[in-house]
Amino acid sequence: MKILYQIAIIFALCLLGEIISAILPFPFPPAISAMLLLLLALFSGVLKIDHIKEKSDFLLSNMAFFFIPAGVKVVEHFELIASIWWRFLIVVAASTIVVFIVTALTVSLALRLEERRR
């Protein structure tokens, strides 16, 4: 029963993310809306990590499964990607480097904030 409760919480957040994204006057990914809602719920204390821990651990351990639809779309649009492969490769490489840098800076900032807190 506990796992159904956790699934219901995650699905409710996803549904709210969909609703918020539909209401906004500009395009915004529903998944990002749902993650922001989850972040707000965790920070505000409305939701505790224990409320979703088992289900989120399951989803994280099976994350590779969620990349299958993206891989299928790449294969479906292979002709388009093949015609612009070098530009596509530059964008992928540049965005990967930017993500590495931003992640490193974020971890560094989080560590400094944690040291100050102590």
N, C-alpha and C positions, 0 to 999 in steps of 0.2 A: 504494500500500500504506500510505503514511503517513496518508492521510486515513481509511482504514478503522480504523487504530489509534486515531486521535483520536476517531472516532465510537464505537468500542468503549469508550473511557475515559468519555466523556460518558454513554453508555447504562448502563454499569456503575454510575456514580454515581447515575443516575436510579433504577435498580433497587434499589440500597442505600437510597436515600431512601424508596422505596415500602415496603421491608421494615421499615425503622425506624418509619415512620408506622403500619404495621399492628401492630407490636409495642407501641407506646406505649399506655398505658391511657386516653389522652384524644385527641380528634381533633387532628391536626397535618398541615398540607399537605405531601405528599411532595416537592413542588418546593422548598419551603423546606428540608426535610431534605437534599435533594441539594445545594442551594447551600451549606448549612453544611458539608457533607462536602467539597465542592470548596474552600471557604475554608480548612478545616483542612488539606487535602492540600497546598494551595499554601503556606500559612504554615509547615507543618512541613518542607517541602522534598521530600516524597514525590513530589509532582507539580510539574513546572516549567511555566512558561507556554508554552514552546516545544512541549510535549507536546500542547497543545490549541489553539494559536494559530490555525491556518488554519481549523479547523472552527468555533471560536468567532467568528472574524471573519465567516465566512459566515452564521452564525446571527444575529449582530448586524445585519448589512447587510440581512437579510431578515426583520427582526423584525415588520414590519407584517403579514406572512402569518399570524402566530400570534394576531392579534387577530380574525381572521375568525370563529372559533367563538364568541367572546364577543359579537360583533356579531349573529350569528345567534340566540343565546339572547335577546338584548334584543328582537329583532324577534319571536321566538316568544312572549315574555311581555309584549308591548306593551300589551295590555288591562290587565294588572295594574299596570304602570308608569304608564299613563295615569290610573288611578284615584288614584294617590298621587304624581303628578308633582311637586307643589310640595315635598313632603317628600323625595323622591328628589333633586331639584335642590339643596335645602339640604345634604343629606348629601354630594353630589358636590362642591359648592363648598367646604364646610368641610374635607373631607378633602384637597382639592387645596391649599388654603391651608396646612394642617398639613404636608403633604408638602413644599411649598416652604420653609417655615420650618425643618423638620428637615433638609432637604438643605442649606440655607444654613448652619445651625449646624454640620453635619457637615463641610462643606468648610472653614469657618472654623477648626474644631478641627484638622483635618488639616493645614492650612497652618501653624498655630501649632506643632504637633508637629514638622512638617518643619523649621521655622526653628530650633527648639530643638536638633534633631538635628545641624544644621550648626554 
